[in-house]
Amino acid sequence: NTEPDASLDRILRHIQQVSPVLKRNSDVIAWVEAGFIGAWGEWHASTNGLDNDLSAKRSVLFALLDAIPDDRMVLLRYPVDIMTIFPTPLSVDEAFSGTDQSRVGFHNDCFLSSFDDEHTYGRDGVFSIDSEMNYLSQLSQYVPVGGESCAYNPPRTDCPTALDEITQLHFTELNDGWHPDVLDEWERQGCYNDIQNKLGYRFTLVSTTFNEAVRPGGMLNVDIVLKNSGFASLINPRPVYVILDGPTRFETLLPVEPRFWASGEQSNIQMHLRLPASAPEGTYKLALWLP
């Protein structure tokens, strides 16, 4: 018996109204959860029947994708909606390309709360839970996954299962305020800090090799190995610069896409940079910069 949600026409007008604000402030927006439909905006219990209307759901999703810049993503609440709209999982070739499919992720607001996460998975029997998990495992390499738990449900909410599914679905974020009993149990069992430290991407420098003395006009040869020890990839775009900072500062933009520095994998950057002949002699710091 929820309060009535808005009609489709009104939702689309609302999205159109907020679009300029979203675009103007996209630098502080990580992504947008779809919302608008039904109780809590979670795409269920719509008094206008929008949660059972695929055409309406498509209209809201694509209106939101149009309302934000092409480099920001929209998260949907239910795997069945993602898989119905995009039957083939997102591929590495399409990832981060700016297409509609490459910009749709997943948020689970009842994470681990029952065998099907309170009807998050296997919803209406359209797809099996296993097929949805396999689809999301592929998708989530390139789009954000987030959410929260909504009930304490041991042993499913215990650390072993939590860590396994967070890893499999490449979680970028989890609400650190809900569900408190689940979070308290993670602290008691000892996995809370591990989860907190590995959500999203975590780049670690493994090794660097470079010539430590270069004449002005000479060649700086650098070999860098990085590891992403986080659960997920970098989601939003960031350029990669190599910086030489000393008597003067040199910034070189590298032809590198850090969003493909995948979870659990090492990545190698090799570069050969010729210093300007006019470079003043002195001691320089060498760094990578991802602003």
PyMOL commands that set and color helices and strands:
alter all, ss='L'
color gray80, all
select helices_A, chain A and resi 8-24+26-28+39-41+50-52+54-67+79-85+101-103+123-125+129-139+159-168+180-189+192-198+258-260
alter helices_A, ss='H'
color red, helices_A
select strands_A, chain A and resi 32-33+74-76+104-108+145-147+203-210+219-228+241-245+249-253+266-274+285-289
alter strands_A, ss='S'
color yellow, strands_A
deselect
rebuild
show_as cartoon
